[in-house]
Amino acid sequence: MKNLIGITAAALLVTIWGTQAAEPSEGAALFKKKCASCHGDDGKGETRMGKRLGAKDYTDPKVLAELNDEKAFTVIKEGLKEDGKTKMKPEGDLTDAQIKALIAHMKAFGKK
Ligand code: HEC
């Protein structure tokens, strides 16, 4: 019986840890891993891929002002196509919380 409680407690801890991981710091890590190849570590989009695809400068307040949470969410989840060309592939394996952390991370670009 004691053992069972121990296992349950451990499983609960893992669950809590997993939920808490989707914080802005995770947004930063995810962004680096999955998004920086186009958008750049700094969000300016000054990478080879970013320039070719026309990634915007997300440190520019005007660009940030147009960053709409809902649209950003859809784009990150389902990808972005313009004129039949894929600009961004869907990131279907991200959780909603991770996507929100990514958007929060992008919004903070202008404040650096
Ligand atoms: C293959 C290159 C590429 C990758 C990788 C990429 N993006 Fe994009 N993304 C683009 C381009 C190009 C645009 C369109 C121009 C712009 O808004 O910068 C865009 C647009 C966006 C937008 C704006 C959507 C809108 O119109 O409001 C968001 C938000 C975004 N990307 C987030 C991300 C996140 C988060 C990741 C990582 C999970 C990511 N992108 C990975 C190329 C990429």
Residues whose N, C-alpha, C, O or C-beta is under 5 A from the ligand:
A	BS01	HEC	K34 C35 C38 L53 G54 A55 K56 E66 L67 N68 K71 A72 V75 I76 K87 M88 E91 L102
